[in-house]
Amino acid sequence: MLWFDKDQSTSFPAKVKRVSEYYQKKYGKDPNVCFVHPATVGDGLGRGVGGEGDIKVEDVRVQITERVLPHHFWIGVSNGKT
């Protein structure tokens, strides 16, 4: 599922939690992976803007990649092969 969130008053972890809760309500499954642009994360988790990699927010593995537009959250369930 693709989610847009440009709310600058909400922390990045809170945004991941919000989109995760919505996904669970909509699809009846807990998401475990979310792809976001580095600018979306910003310094919200002590990381500078830029670079790729993984971080964890609660039970969701957040993959930082420039393949997703800023302020977009591509969230879902990984089959474990990614």
C-alpha positions in Angstrom: 0.0 0.0 0.0 1.3 3.5 -0.8 0.7 6.2 1.8 1.5 10.0 1.6 2.3 11.9 4.8 3.8 15.4 4.6 2.8 16.4 8.2 5.9 18.1 9.6 4.6 18.2 13.1 4.6 14.4 13.5 7.8 12.4 14.2 8.9 9.8 11.7 8.3 6.9 14.1 4.8 8.2 14.8 4.1 8.3 11.0 5.3 4.7 10.6 3.0 3.7 13.5 0.0 5.5 12.0 0.4 4.0 8.5 1.0 0.6 10.1 -2.2 0.8 12.1 -4.2 1.9 9.0 -2.7 -1.0 7.0 -3.7 -3.5 9.8 -7.2 -2.2 9.9 -7.6 -2.2 6.1 -6.0 -5.6 5.3 -6.3 -7.5 8.6 -2.5 -8.2 8.6 0.3 -6.5 10.5 2.8 -5.0 8.0 6.4 -5.9 8.6 8.2 -3.8 5.9 8.0 -0.2 4.8 10.1 1.6 2.1 10.8 5.3 2.4 12.9 8.0 0.8 15.9 9.2 2.9 14.4 12.7 3.1 11.3 11.3 4.7 13.3 9.9 7.6 15.4 13.0 7.9 17.1 13.2 11.3 14.1 11.8 13.1 16.0 8.7 14.1 19.4 10.2 14.6 20.4 9.6 11.0 21.3 12.3 8.6 19.4 12.8 5.3 20.8 10.6 2.6 22.0 7.1 2.3 20.2 3.8 2.2 19.8 1.0 4.6 17.4 -0.6 7.2 16.1 0.7 10.5 13.4 -0.8 12.8 10.3 1.1 14.0 8.4 -1.2 16.4 7.8 -4.4 14.4 8.3 -2.8 11.0 11.6 -3.0 9.1 12.0 0.4 7.4 14.1 0.2 4.2 15.5 3.5 3.2 15.8 3.9 -0.5 15.7 6.7 -3.1 13.3 4.5 -5.2 10.3 5.9 -3.3 9.3 9.5 -3.5 9.8 11.8 -0.5 6.9 11.8 2.0 5.6 8.4 0.7 5.4 5.2 2.7 5.3 2.0 0.7 4.2 -0.5 3.3 3.2 -4.1 3.3 4.1 -7.7 4.3 7.4 -9.2 3.2 7.5 -12.8 2.3 11.0 -12.9 3.8 12.8 -13.0 0.4 13.6 -9.3 0.2 
